[in-house]
């Protein structure tokens, strides 16, 4: 069972009522929420609004680093003044 999305515990059910369940905390669990690996996402250039969405979702899934890559079939192209 988790409390406030911070601490996790194993619990013992003490009583079950019509509208509630009483539990007793038995043991605090040490849960590492960080992934043991670093994840890097390499993405072709996409429009800004879609790139922001991709960054948000990839971060939620645990990605650490992002690299934007200009590719032959990318919709968005870098010009000389943007690629410095």
C-alpha positions as semicolon CSV with decimal commas, in nm:
position;residue;x (nm);y (nm);z (nm)
1;X;0,000;0,000;0,000
2;X;0,129;0,350;-0,075
3;X;0,061;0,670;0,115
4;X;0,062;1,006;-0,067
5;X;0,255;0,843;-0,354
6;X;0,568;0,852;-0,138
7;X;0,604;0,565;0,107
8;X;0,509;0,203;0,043
9;X;0,417;-0,044;0,316
10;X;0,304;-0,401;0,351
11;X;-0,019;-0,393;0,549
12;X;-0,241;-0,632;0,742
13;X;-0,620;-0,600;0,711
14;X;-0,772;-0,550;1,056
15;X;-1,139;-0,495;0,970
16;X;-1,362;-0,468;0,665
17;X;-1,663;-0,239;0,701
18;X;-1,936;-0,139;0,456
19;X;-1,761;0,183;0,355
20;X;-1,402;0,135;0,472
21;X;-1,119;-0,105;0,538
22;X;-0,893;-0,076;0,842
23;X;-0,531;-0,176;0,797
24;X;-0,222;-0,193;1,013
25;X;0,118;-0,106;0,868
26;X;0,352;-0,402;0,903
27;X;0,671;-0,305;0,723
28;X;0,802;-0,008;0,525
29;X;0,929;-0,108;0,182
30;X;1,232;0,047;0,017
31;X;1,127;0,103;-0,341
32;X;1,366;0,271;-0,583
33;X;1,154;0,461;-0,834
34;X;1,449;0,549;-1,058
35;X;1,530;0,315;-1,342
36;X;1,870;0,144;-1,317
37;X;1,944;0,236;-1,680
38;X;1,971;0,573;-1,846
39;X;1,745;0,601;-2,150
40;X;1,830;0,830;-2,441
41;X;1,570;0,905;-2,707
42;X;1,692;0,997;-3,057
43;X;1,407;1,152;-3,253
44;X;1,379;1,290;-3,601
45;X;1,287;1,657;-3,621
46;X;0,913;1,705;-3,574
47;X;0,689;2,007;-3,527
48;X;0,731;2,189;-3,194
49;X;0,391;2,099;-3,045
50;X;0,439;1,730;-3,122
51;X;0,800;1,742;-2,996
52;X;0,683;1,886;-2,663
53;X;0,422;1,608;-2,635
54;X;0,686;1,344;-2,718
55;X;0,922;1,492;-2,454
56;X;0,645;1,487;-2,194
57;X;0,543;1,126;-2,259
58;X;0,900;0,996;-2,286
59;X;0,989;1,170;-1,958
60;X;0,685;1,011;-1,790
61;X;0,815;0,673;-1,908
62;X;1,163;0,738;-1,766
63;X;1,373;0,879;-2,050
64;X;1,671;1,087;-1,934
65;X;1,822;1,242;-2,246
66;X;1,688;1,356;-2,582
67;X;1,869;1,408;-2,911
68;X;1,696;1,574;-3,207
69;X;1,832;1,437;-3,533
70;X;1,783;1,588;-3,879
71;X;1,686;1,303;-4,110
72;X;1,631;1,283;-4,483
73;X;1,255;1,229;-4,447
74;X;1,197;1,471;-4,155
75;X;0,911;1,714;-4,212
76;X;1,099;1,988;-4,026
77;X;1,432;2,087;-4,183
78;X;1,719;2,279;-4,025
79;X;1,841;2,582;-4,215
80;X;2,194;2,720;-4,184
81;X;2,090;2,991;-3,934
82;X;1,914;2,736;-3,705
83;X;2,188;2,474;-3,693
84;X;2,458;2,657;-3,502
